[in-house]
């Protein structure tokens, strides 16, 4: 017997799942974390989530579910953070594959539950966009969460829906989410996020980075994404809430629409109908834009000058922090140079590094 926690949107939700699991249950027996292999283009240049066929050397857990061990490798040109997560965290990362729609994901959940007889099953989302209706103006990535929610709603065991860091994904503001949240079950501390501090040195998740930052007491306004979206870092940031899963499904029109889907393409069609877009279409378009971009040599002095310009503009808007992913994209650098940028900034201005964020410093 173990525990099962579903990382609703993949990516940083899988890292947060390890934190929340240990904080809630003690971590004496690490859980199985069921997660998408769906990383942003800074890691994986192929749009959409990866399936089992996109990896080598997976380990079979059930007929339909594979674990991603440390020695697994994505098939080029795809990329994935999951093998490195498996190497650095003592959890089993099981691959949630949405290519057969919510029907296939439900089957995966049923098989895992039958195989492991978990003592608890939790569904975790960082930020709270899983509580969307589908028409919110800031909504950017509803599809993965809606599929996870739909699949969990079909499973014949109790599943607890948890939302960590309301508003930290920059999609639905915390003030809007407040009436949709249930009771607070946990407020994360600096000690509880410390086990993933090394992971957040390289993992590109912005929402989970801000979740860890707020748990460490960092407060202010953080600029994220290529668009420079400002996200408040408040006392609400490290909070974890329990939400009624049935109520979330009733509210989430996309989750209801995709419940009987048998392919990812079918789920995408529903997303376009309900929300007016599919985030995979956005990724496809962004890949095309990036492919048209001329590569620029990494010149230390020029990069530092441009970062100083970005910082000045941000401070003028009251922004105090940013992520390294945001800076990488704002500078027009390829994802492969994110590590170079981070190393340059920390070596040149160590006072600006407030793990895992970059501090712009006082205005003036």
Secondary structure, DSSP 8 states (H G I E B T S, - for coil): --EEEEETTSTHHHHHHHHHHHHHH-SSS--EEEE-B---TTT--SSS-B-GGGEES-EESSSS-EE--TT-EE-TT---SHHHHHHHSSSEEEE--GGGHHHHHHHHHHHHHHHH--SEEEEEEESSGGG--S--TT----HHHHHHHHHHHHSSS--EEEEESTTTTSSS-HHHHGGG---EEEE--HHHHGGGTTGGGT---HHHHHHHHHHTT--EEEEETTTTEEEEE-TTTTEEEEE-HHHHHHH-HHHHHTTT--SHHHHHHHHHHHHS--HHHHHHHHHHHHHTS------HHHHHHHHHHHHHHHHHTT--EE-HHHHHHHTT--GGGHHHHHHHHHHH-GGGEETTEEE--S--
